[in-house]
């Protein structure tokens, strides 16, 4: 089984909520940061929701690749799903990302992107 990587582009960069065993700068192609999510959980109120950043289709996004410790994949995914999928605003996808280190490796990652149907 290959390593589990998580692509962080917002709060996952400075507060992942788990201890990655490796952190590398990374790029995700086909998705960009956008103020595209109305929220009353993190910003605003139900009557006046605020905008928060999400990953939307198109372009590219630079962030961090966070490698999950072997054997902790299920625990980390459970935690991330409870954190990132609180509302139906996001969906979990698996996409390749490029590590922007000297290796330029391509690794598969879990990312959380905006659900346009929400």
N, C-alpha and C positions, 0 to 999 in steps of 0.2 A: 504494500500500500504506500502511495506517495504521501509526502508530508502535507498537512493541512495548513494553508496560508489564509489569512484574513486581510482584505484590502481596507485600510483605514484612510478616510479623507476628511474627517471632521473630528468629533470628540474621541473617536477610536484612536486617533493619533496620540493624544495626550492623556487619555484615560481609558485604556482598552478594557479594564476590568478583569484581566487575566495576565499572567506573566509569560510573555512571549519568550521563546528560547533564541530567537533571532529577529532582528528588526532591520529592514533595508528600505531605502527610498525606492518607490515603484511608480509605474504608470499603468493606468487602465485605459485602453482604447475603446472608443465607441460610447463613452459616457462622460458627462461633464457636470461640474457642480453648478447648481442653479437654485435660486430662491423660488422653488416650485411646490413647496408643501405648506398648506395652511395648518397651523397647530394651535391648540389651546392647552396642550400638555406642557410644551416647553416655552411657548410664547403666547401671549394674548389670553383671551377668555373664550368660552363657547359663543358668546355674542359678538365678539370682535377678535377672531383668530389672528395670530401673527404669522409671518412667513419665516420658514426655516430652510436651510440648505438641504438639498437632496441630490442624488445622482440621477440625471435625466439623460435621455438618448442623445447621441451625437457628440462629436468632439473627442476630447481626452481629458483625463484628470491625473494629476500627480498627487501622491499620498505616501503612505507607508505600507509595506508588506510585513505582516506580523506572523511569524511561524509558531504554530501551536506545538507544545511538547507532545511527544509520542505518548499515547495512552490517555491523553486528556482531551481528545477530539470531541467526544460525546458531551463531556461536561462543559467545554467551552461553547459548543454549538447550542446547547440548551440555554446557557447563560445569555448568549448573543440573541437568540430568538426571543427570549423574554424581554430583553432590553430594546432591540431594534424593531420588533414586530408588535409593539404595544398596541398600536392601532393598525388598521389595514393600509396605512399610507405607504409602506415599503414592502418590497418582496425580496426574498433571498435568491440570488443567482450564483452560478459558478462560471467564472470567466478566467482566461489566462491573463496574467499581468507580467510586465517586464520589470525585473529588478534593475534599478538604476545604479548598480554598483559596478565594479570592474568586470564582473562576469557577464552582465546583461542576460542572465538566465531568464527563461520564460517558465513561470510556475502557475499552476491552477490555484485560484483563490475563491473564497466566499466573499461576496459583496452584497450590500443592501442598497437597492435602487428604488426610485419612486415608482409606485404603481399608478399609472395614469388613469386607471379605471376607478380609483378611490374617490 
